[in-house]
């Protein structure tokens, strides 16, 4: 372990680690902060209380907030940052990213990074990708199209399709019968044309395979990683586009990205708070973070011509979807439901189970998760 005053945990991809580690070395006061890293799967599912007991700062996703607050793991950031600062960041960041970390009247993380599900494709194969789901179905009949269904992504894809059909999952029944069946049927149709090897790949694995020419022409919904918008040795650049639209022309997509939270095992000093402010500032967001493989959250960075030129136009090509991305539930117990529901959907797809049966099972798990929650549901 390093001799730093503070120990943080992020995830082990250049987008999640490089900028934070470089800033700790090059910008923060010497010895202030050291970042460890964990695999993406741990980031998505590891129990938050265990991590909060071992680290001072956690990079996390907004659906963990309800669980973390229910277990009293985090420090509310409104104790350390002024209302004016928090309001400024909410207005300056893309879409609902700042608001997604606001829960029970308190702010629990600041959004260093933002991502959502967008379309990724090989331009040599696809040309211009379809704008809607009907077009994606037609494309899947002509060339290899893959779905992101590993880990939690089977249910996140389902939710995105539901949102594109004009509904938002939630309430007592999760989704109405007709919309749920239509969304599951669309998922099933595409799934059974998906190259079998791709079904076990997480978003990074899918993008890697596509960039290396391994039999995938397009992924209609996958969390965007700016790192793949430019080429690298042995790897071609991918293109990214807005998520497919549904009947009401809404681009369904589920918000991702990461926020930095402070755990209750310490109290931050002025140097650490100043460093976090710097990470959220224009200079870092429009310069240092993109220069170190990061994916900033500030709208100004997403609109900046130099940032887009540096990263193959990724930001402008996916900005509309990112601004309108749907915020997942954050109640205590949601993460366990998400994991369980994704596994249920994968099994149902493999077995070609009737959509009505799968929907009934999902609703039952959803109700059980809500009933078991130790805190509020909204």
Backbone torsions as a table, in degrees:
resi	resn	phi	psi	omega
1	UNK	NA	143.9	179.8
2	UNK	-71.8	167.8	177.0
3	UNK	-92.7	19.4	-178.3
4	UNK	-66.8	153.9	177.9
5	UNK	-66.6	-35.6	-176.5
6	UNK	-126.4	145.0	-178.7
7	UNK	-120.5	124.5	179.3
8	UNK	-115.4	160.2	177.6
9	UNK	-127.4	125.5	174.3
10	UNK	-127.3	-161.8	-175.8
11	UNK	-117.9	154.4	-163.4
12	UNK	-90.7	57.9	170.8
13	UNK	-130.2	148.8	179.6
14	UNK	-50.0	-36.6	179.4
15	UNK	-64.2	-33.5	-176.0
16	UNK	-92.0	-21.0	-170.3
17	UNK	-115.8	-43.1	-166.7
18	UNK	-57.9	-48.7	-176.5
19	UNK	-67.0	-40.8	180.0
20	UNK	-64.3	-45.6	-179.1
21	UNK	-65.6	-42.4	179.6
22	UNK	-64.9	-40.7	179.0
23	UNK	-65.0	-37.9	177.5
24	UNK	-64.1	-36.1	-179.9
25	UNK	-78.0	-42.5	-166.2
26	UNK	-102.0	-21.9	-172.8
27	UNK	-115.2	-45.0	-177.9
28	UNK	-68.8	156.9	173.5
29	UNK	-55.8	143.0	-178.5
30	UNK	-54.7	134.3	177.8
31	UNK	78.2	8.0	-177.3
32	UNK	-74.3	-47.4	-164.2
33	UNK	-147.5	137.5	172.9
34	UNK	-128.2	138.9	179.9
35	UNK	-109.3	122.4	164.8
36	UNK	-88.6	170.7	178.4
37	UNK	-140.4	153.3	178.4
38	UNK	-130.2	161.3	178.7
39	UNK	-63.6	158.6	179.1
40	UNK	-55.2	-40.4	-178.4
41	UNK	-63.0	-35.5	175.5
42	UNK	-67.5	-40.7	176.4
43	UNK	-57.2	-38.7	-176.1
44	UNK	-79.1	-25.5	-168.0
45	UNK	-138.6	-10.0	-174.7
46	UNK	-65.7	139.1	179.3
47	UNK	-56.0	126.4	-172.8
48	UNK	-66.8	-34.6	-177.8
49	UNK	-63.6	-37.4	179.1
50	UNK	-64.4	-43.5	179.8
51	UNK	-67.5	-40.6	-178.1
52	UNK	-66.4	-23.6	177.7
53	UNK	-76.6	-16.1	-174.4
54	UNK	-112.8	-14.4	-174.7
55	UNK	-131.4	152.2	178.0
56	UNK	-85.6	-37.5	178.6
57	UNK	-123.0	138.1	178.4
58	UNK	-125.4	132.0	166.8
59	UNK	-89.3	121.3	-175.1
60	UNK	-142.6	169.5	179.6
61	UNK	-101.2	150.7	-171.5
62	UNK	-61.4	-28.7	179.0
63	UNK	-64.8	-13.7	177.1
64	UNK	-79.1	-10.4	-170.1
65	UNK	-62.8	-45.5	-178.0
66	UNK	-60.4	-43.6	178.0
67	UNK	-62.9	-44.3	-178.3
68	UNK	-64.7	-40.8	179.7
69	UNK	-70.0	-40.8	178.7
70	UNK	-60.3	-31.3	179.8
71	UNK	-97.2	7.7	175.5
72	UNK	55.8	47.5	-175.8
73	UNK	-90.9	-27.1	-167.2
74	UNK	-115.8	157.5	172.1
75	UNK	-92.9	131.5	175.9
76	UNK	-68.8	130.5	-173.2
77	UNK	-74.7	-16.4	177.0
78	UNK	-70.4	-6.0	171.3
79	UNK	-77.7	-18.0	-171.7
80	UNK	-120.7	-22.5	179.0
81	UNK	-117.8	144.2	-174.6
82	UNK	-72.7	158.4	174.9
83	UNK	-56.9	-34.4	-179.9
84	UNK	-65.9	-41.4	177.6
85	UNK	-63.4	-46.8	-177.6
86	UNK	-64.3	-40.5	178.1
87	UNK	-65.0	-41.2	178.4
88	UNK	-61.0	-45.9	-179.6
89	UNK	-64.8	-35.7	178.9
90	UNK	-63.8	-41.4	-179.5
91	UNK	-73.7	-31.0	-172.4
92	UNK	-86.2	-21.2	-176.4
93	UNK	-89.2	161.2	-176.1
94	UNK	-70.6	137.3	170.7
95	UNK	52.1	-133.5	-176.1
96	UNK	-100.7	20.3	-171.7
97	UNK	-63.2	-42.5	178.3
98	UNK	-69.1	-44.6	-179.4
99	UNK	-62.5	-27.0	-177.8
100	UNK	-66.2	-20.1	178.3
101	UNK	-100.2	11.6	176.8
102	UNK	-99.4	125.1	-172.4
103	UNK	-150.4	132.4	179.8
104	UNK	53.5	39.1	174.6
105	UNK	79.1	6.5	-179.6
106	UNK	-126.7	157.3	176.6
107	UNK	-101.0	124.2	-171.4
108	UNK	-109.9	-10.3	177.2
109	UNK	-159.2	159.7	173.1
110	UNK	-112.8	138.4	-170.5
111	UNK	-83.9	95.4	176.4
112	UNK	-67.3	-34.2	-164.3
113	UNK	-141.2	148.3	174.7
114	UNK	-136.7	141.9	175.0
115	UNK	-150.0	157.6	171.4
116	UNK	-152.2	172.3	179.8
117	UNK	-74.1	126.8	177.6
118	UNK	-134.9	178.9	177.9
119	UNK	-91.0	131.3	174.2
120	UNK	-118.3	140.5	-175.0
121	UNK	-157.1	161.6	173.2
122	UNK	-96.7	115.4	-173.7
123	UNK	-63.7	-31.6	179.7
124	UNK	-64.4	-28.7	179.4
125	UNK	-90.1	-43.7	-167.9
126	UNK	-97.6	-31.0	-171.1
127	UNK	74.1	-111.0	174.9
128	UNK	-104.5	123.8	-176.1
129	UNK	-72.3	155.9	176.8
130	UNK	-58.9	151.9	-178.2
131	UNK	-89.5	-17.0	-174.2
132	UNK	-138.6	174.6	-177.1
133	UNK	-68.9	-33.3	177.3
134	UNK	-60.5	-41.5	178.0
135	UNK	-67.2	-34.9	178.4
136	UNK	-65.7	-38.8	176.9
137	UNK	-61.9	-44.5	178.4
138	UNK	-62.4	-41.2	179.3
139	UNK	-62.8	-37.2	-177.8
140	UNK	-65.3	-18.9	178.1
141	UNK	-82.5	-12.5	-175.7
142	UNK	-111.3	-24.4	-176.5
143	UNK	-154.1	162.7	-174.9
144	UNK	-69.9	113.4	178.4
145	UNK	-114.5	132.7	-176.6
146	UNK	-113.6	151.8	173.4
147	UNK	-107.6	147.9	173.5
148	UNK	-90.6	101.4	-175.3
149	UNK	-126.5	-2.0	178.7
150	UNK	-74.1	159.7	178.7
151	UNK	55.8	-136.1	-178.8
152	UNK	-78.1	-4.7	-164.2
153	UNK	-74.3	-18.8	175.3
154	UNK	-61.7	-46.1	179.9
155	UNK	-76.3	-30.6	178.1
156	UNK	-67.2	-37.8	173.7
157	UNK	-62.5	-44.0	177.9
158	UNK	-58.1	-46.4	179.7
159	UNK	-60.9	-40.5	-179.8
160	UNK	-64.0	-41.1	177.7
161	UNK	-64.1	-41.9	177.3
162	UNK	-58.5	-44.5	178.9
163	UNK	-62.5	-40.1	179.8
164	UNK	-66.1	-21.4	177.8
165	UNK	-88.2	5.2	173.9
166	UNK	95.3	11.1	178.1
167	UNK	-121.4	156.0	174.2
168	UNK	-119.1	122.8	-179.1
169	UNK	-57.6	143.4	178.5
170	UNK	153.6	-167.5	-179.3
171	UNK	68.9	-165.8	-176.5
172	UNK	-72.3	-32.9	-172.7
173	UNK	-103.8	1.7	179.3
174	UNK	73.0	-55.6	179.5
175	UNK	-158.8	151.3	178.9
176	UNK	-70.5	159.3	-172.1
177	UNK	-58.5	-50.2	-174.9
178	UNK	-63.8	-48.5	-178.8
179	UNK	-63.5	-41.6	179.5
180	UNK	-61.1	-43.1	-179.9
181	UNK	-67.1	-42.9	-179.9
182	UNK	-61.5	-44.4	-179.0
183	UNK	-64.5	-43.4	179.1
184	UNK	-66.4	-37.2	178.7
185	UNK	-65.7	-40.1	177.3
186	UNK	-64.9	-43.6	178.0
187	UNK	-59.5	-44.1	-178.6
188	UNK	-65.1	-42.9	-179.0
189	UNK	-60.1	-44.1	179.8
190	UNK	-72.0	-38.7	-177.8
191	UNK	-57.9	-41.7	-174.8
192	UNK	-78.4	-1.9	169.3
193	UNK	-107.1	1.1	-178.8
194	UNK	-75.6	134.4	174.3
195	UNK	-54.0	129.5	-171.4
196	UNK	-58.0	-38.5	-177.6
197	UNK	-63.0	-27.0	-174.7
198	UNK	-76.8	-15.2	-173.5
199	UNK	-68.9	-21.0	-179.0
200	UNK	-94.6	-1.8	-173.1
201	UNK	-89.3	136.0	171.9
202	UNK	-76.3	175.9	-177.3
203	UNK	-54.4	-40.9	179.2
204	UNK	-63.5	-43.2	179.0
205	UNK	-62.2	-40.2	177.8
206	UNK	-63.1	-45.8	-179.4
207	UNK	-66.3	-38.5	176.2
208	UNK	-60.8	-48.4	-178.6
209	UNK	-61.3	-44.1	-179.6
210	UNK	-66.0	-41.9	-179.5
211	UNK	-66.2	-26.5	178.5
212	UNK	-94.2	7.0	175.7
213	UNK	74.6	29.8	-174.1
214	UNK	-93.1	52.6	168.0
215	UNK	78.2	24.1	174.1
216	UNK	-128.9	125.0	178.7
217	UNK	-95.1	-30.4	-173.1
218	UNK	-157.7	143.3	168.3
219	UNK	-122.7	111.2	-173.6
220	UNK	-62.3	-35.1	-179.6
221	UNK	-136.5	115.2	176.0
222	UNK	-154.3	143.4	179.9
223	UNK	-62.1	129.0	-175.1
224	UNK	-70.6	131.8	174.1
225	UNK	-123.2	109.5	-176.3
226	UNK	-57.9	-26.5	-176.6
227	UNK	-58.1	-26.3	-177.7
228	UNK	-92.2	3.4	178.6
229	UNK	-83.0	-6.8	174.0
230	UNK	-126.5	157.6	-178.8
231	UNK	-77.4	167.3	177.2
232	UNK	-150.9	167.6	179.8
233	UNK	-53.5	121.7	179.9
234	UNK	77.1	5.9	-174.3
235	UNK	-137.5	126.8	178.6
236	UNK	-86.3	154.0	176.7
237	UNK	-68.6	140.8	172.4
238	UNK	-99.3	160.7	171.8
239	UNK	-107.4	152.2	178.8
240	UNK	-126.5	145.9	-179.2
241	UNK	-141.5	171.0	178.0
242	UNK	-60.5	153.4	177.3
243	UNK	-63.3	152.4	178.0
244	UNK	-61.5	144.4	178.5
245	UNK	-92.9	157.7	174.9
246	UNK	-104.1	-158.3	-176.3
247	UNK	-59.3	-43.9	180.0
248	UNK	-82.5	11.4	-179.9
249	UNK	67.9	17.9	173.7
250	UNK	-83.2	138.6	179.1
251	UNK	-91.4	95.0	-177.6
252	UNK	-67.2	131.0	178.0
253	UNK	-163.0	146.5	-177.1
254	UNK	-106.0	123.2	-175.8
255	UNK	-61.5	136.2	172.9
256	UNK	-123.7	-134.6	-177.3
257	UNK	85.1	-179.1	-175.0
258	UNK	-136.8	149.8	173.2
259	UNK	-122.2	158.2	175.5
260	UNK	-101.5	122.4	178.9
261	UNK	-115.3	154.6	177.0
262	UNK	-108.0	132.5	-178.0
263	UNK	-89.5	166.3	-176.3
264	UNK	-81.9	5.3	-178.7
265	UNK	-83.6	0.6	-179.4
266	UNK	-156.4	173.5	170.8
267	UNK	-121.4	128.7	-176.9
268	UNK	-72.5	145.9	175.2
269	UNK	-97.3	179.0	-176.3
270	UNK	-62.9	-35.5	179.4
271	UNK	-63.7	-43.0	-179.4
272	UNK	-66.8	-43.5	178.9
273	UNK	-63.1	-38.2	177.8
274	UNK	-64.0	-37.5	178.9
275	UNK	-66.7	-40.5	177.5
276	UNK	-65.1	-39.9	175.7
277	UNK	-60.3	-41.3	179.4
278	UNK	-62.7	-42.0	178.7
279	UNK	-59.7	-30.6	-179.9
280	UNK	-91.1	-0.5	-177.0
281	UNK	-82.6	166.1	-177.8
282	UNK	-59.9	-43.1	-177.6
283	UNK	-60.1	-45.2	179.1
284	UNK	-70.8	-44.7	-174.4
285	UNK	-70.4	-34.0	-179.4
286	UNK	-96.3	-9.0	-176.4
287	UNK	-130.6	-72.8	-171.5
288	UNK	-61.3	-45.9	-177.1
289	UNK	-66.3	-51.3	174.9
290	UNK	-60.2	-33.1	179.6
291	UNK	-69.3	-16.7	-179.1
292	UNK	-119.4	37.3	171.3
293	UNK	72.3	10.9	-179.9
294	UNK	-86.8	170.4	-176.2
295	UNK	-127.4	91.5	-168.0
296	UNK	-66.3	165.1	-179.5
297	UNK	-103.7	-17.3	-176.6
298	UNK	-73.6	135.8	-179.8
299	UNK	-59.7	-36.7	-179.3
300	UNK	-59.6	-37.2	177.2
301	UNK	-67.4	-40.9	-179.6
302	UNK	-65.5	-28.5	-178.7
303	UNK	-91.6	-14.0	-171.7
304	UNK	-67.9	129.1	178.8
305	UNK	-61.0	-43.9	179.9
306	UNK	-62.7	-38.6	179.8
307	UNK	-66.1	-41.9	178.5
308	UNK	-67.4	-38.6	177.7
309	UNK	-64.4	-36.8	-179.8
310	UNK	-66.9	-31.8	-171.1
311	UNK	-123.1	40.7	168.2
312	UNK	62.2	26.2	179.1
313	UNK	71.6	13.8	-176.2
314	UNK	-53.5	-45.3	-170.6
315	UNK	-69.2	-49.2	179.6
316	UNK	-65.6	-32.7	-177.2
317	UNK	-69.4	-20.7	-175.5
318	UNK	-124.3	10.8	-172.5
319	UNK	-65.5	-40.9	-177.0
320	UNK	-63.2	-44.3	177.2
321	UNK	-61.6	-42.3	-178.1
322	UNK	-65.1	-41.2	179.2
323	UNK	-63.6	-32.9	-175.7
324	UNK	-102.6	10.8	-174.5
325	UNK	-63.7	145.1	-177.1
326	UNK	-81.7	137.3	179.2
327	UNK	-89.3	125.0	179.6
328	UNK	-67.2	160.6	171.0
329	UNK	-58.9	152.1	-178.8
330	UNK	-126.5	11.3	-177.1
331	UNK	-66.4	154.3	176.6
332	UNK	-59.5	122.8	-176.6
333	UNK	105.9	-10.7	-179.3
334	UNK	-64.4	-41.8	-177.0
335	UNK	-59.5	-42.2	177.9
336	UNK	-63.5	-40.8	176.4
337	UNK	-60.8	-44.8	-177.7
338	UNK	-58.8	-43.9	178.8
339	UNK	-64.2	-46.3	-178.9
340	UNK	-64.9	-44.1	-178.0
341	UNK	-65.6	-38.6	179.2
342	UNK	-63.6	-43.2	178.2
343	UNK	-64.1	-40.0	178.8
344	UNK	-61.4	-44.1	-178.7
345	UNK	-65.5	-43.3	178.6
346	UNK	-59.9	-44.4	179.4
347	UNK	-63.4	-40.5	180.0
348	UNK	-65.8	-39.7	178.7
349	UNK	-65.0	-44.0	179.4
350	UNK	-62.2	-38.8	-177.4
351	UNK	-84.8	-3.3	-175.0
352	UNK	54.2	44.5	-178.9
353	UNK	-70.5	143.4	178.0
354	UNK	-56.9	141.0	-177.9
355	UNK	-59.0	-36.0	-178.9
356	UNK	-63.5	-37.1	178.8
357	UNK	-68.1	-46.1	179.7
358	UNK	-61.3	-43.2	-179.3
359	UNK	-63.1	-41.8	178.4
360	UNK	-61.1	-42.6	179.0
361	UNK	-65.3	-42.1	178.7
362	UNK	-62.7	-42.2	179.5
363	UNK	-63.0	-40.5	-179.9
364	UNK	-64.3	-44.7	178.2
365	UNK	-63.7	-38.2	179.1
366	UNK	-62.1	-47.8	180.0
367	UNK	-63.1	-40.8	178.9
368	UNK	-62.4	-41.6	179.7
369	UNK	-63.9	-42.5	180.0
370	UNK	-66.1	-40.9	179.6
371	UNK	-65.9	-29.5	-178.7
372	UNK	-86.4	-6.7	-175.7
373	UNK	-61.8	139.1	178.3
374	UNK	-90.8	4.4	-179.1
375	UNK	-144.9	-169.1	-179.4
376	UNK	-67.1	158.6	-178.5
377	UNK	-95.3	-13.2	-177.7
378	UNK	-132.4	NA	NA
